[in-house]
């Protein structure tokens, strides 16, 4: 999720996502924030799907397994290796869920 958030260009959305992915319940809050941004939500699901396809391909290679048929999604691209650290919001005693309300 952090790699995805780094690529979000809408500054207010990125800030909300950074808050959402902090701590327990991060996946739920992340998805809740994206509900109001259908284009970014779709981009998230595509991004996640691409990562899963790549991971499956790497696992098959590691186990030296060859599928009988080619994957319907084609050859997966490796994920972008972005080692950018997200700026975390200052903690003011409230949990991430309370900050987003």
C-alpha positions in Angstrom: 0.0 0.0 0.0 2.9 2.4 0.8 4.3 1.9 -2.8 0.9 2.8 -4.2 0.5 5.8 -2.0 3.8 7.2 -3.1 2.4 7.3 -6.7 -0.8 9.2 -5.8 -0.6 12.7 -7.3 -3.6 14.2 -5.6 -2.0 15.7 -2.4 -5.1 15.7 -0.2 -5.8 12.1 -1.1 -2.2 11.1 -0.5 -2.3 12.7 2.9 -5.5 10.8 3.8 -4.1 7.5 2.6 -0.9 8.1 4.6 -3.0 8.5 7.7 -5.2 5.5 6.8 -2.3 3.0 6.4 -0.9 3.7 9.9 -1.6 1.1 12.6 -4.2 -1.5 13.2 -7.1 -1.6 10.7 -5.0 -0.1 7.9 -6.5 -2.1 5.1 -10.1 -1.2 6.0 -9.3 2.5 6.4 -7.4 2.5 3.1 -10.3 0.9 1.2 -12.8 3.3 2.9 -10.8 6.4 1.8 -10.6 5.1 -1.7 -14.4 4.6 -1.9 -14.7 8.4 -2.5 -12.1 8.3 -5.3 -13.3 5.7 -7.9 -10.5 6.4 -10.4 -7.8 5.9 -7.8 -9.7 2.9 -6.4 -9.6 1.3 -9.8 -6.0 2.1 -10.1 -5.3 0.5 -6.7 -7.0 -2.7 -7.8 -5.0 -2.8 -11.1 -1.8 -2.1 -9.2 -2.5 -4.8 -6.6 -3.5 -7.3 -9.3 -0.3 -6.7 -11.2 1.7 -7.3 -8.1 -0.1 -10.5 -7.4 0.5 -11.8 -10.9 4.2 -10.9 -10.7 4.4 -12.7 -7.3 2.7 -15.8 -8.7 5.1 -15.9 -11.7 8.1 -15.6 -9.4 6.9 -18.4 -7.2 6.4 -20.7 -10.3 9.9 -19.9 -11.4 11.3 -20.5 -7.9 9.6 -23.9 -7.7 10.6 -24.6 -11.3 7.0 -25.2 -12.3 5.7 -24.5 -15.8 2.0 -23.9 -16.3 0.2 -26.0 -18.9 -1.3 -22.8 -20.4 -0.1 -19.3 -20.5 -1.6 -16.9 -18.0 -4.6 -15.0 -19.3 -3.0 -11.7 -18.2 0.2 -12.2 -20.1 3.7 -11.7 -18.8 3.6 -9.7 -15.6 5.8 -6.7 -15.2 8.0 -6.4 -12.1 6.8 -3.9 -9.5 8.3 -0.4 -9.4 11.0 -0.4 -6.8 10.3 2.9 -5.1 12.1 3.2 -1.8 10.6 6.6 -1.0 9.7 7.0 2.7 6.3 8.5 3.4 6.1 11.4 5.8 4.0 10.2 8.7 1.6 12.7 10.3 2.5 13.9 13.8 0.9 11.8 16.5 -1.5 13.9 18.6 -2.9 11.0 20.7 -5.7 10.2 18.4 -5.8 7.0 16.4 -5.8 7.0 12.6 -9.5 6.2 12.4 -10.3 9.3 14.5 -8.1 11.6 12.4 -10.0 10.6 9.2 -13.4 11.4 10.6 
